[in-house]
Amino acid sequence: MGRRNSDSGRQAVIWLGTSFVIVMGAGASAFVIIAGSDQPKRPLIFCGLLFSGLILLLLLMSVRWDQSASRLKVWLSAQNRNNPTDDYRAARRSIEAREEFGSNGPPTIESVKDAANHGGAWVPRSSGSVRQPKRS
């Protein structure tokens, strides 16, 4: 006598228990909604959508993904995807094409006065009298 595959029996018991819990939960939720609400239409629709989503999630979890994953890999490998590094061409820039930024040297007195006169907000300015630094 051959040995039976007990995995199918385990799966049947798992699905029976899961469907029992879902049906009892949906029934209890519907009873509470109908008994406790003046307008049960919206809560019942929401409850139905919630339980439908739960059933869909359970069905997706029960799919054997080893076969589906291999089909997905075949489909993805058949897609034509370009590597961005294949289209990139490195080239040197000429010195004229480079932007010239300011120097790192300290500002001159003329540049500070010019910036203060023309609205340079970064120039520190004091409206009070000249104070001597505190000595500790």
Disulfide bonds with the S-S distance in Angstrom:
none
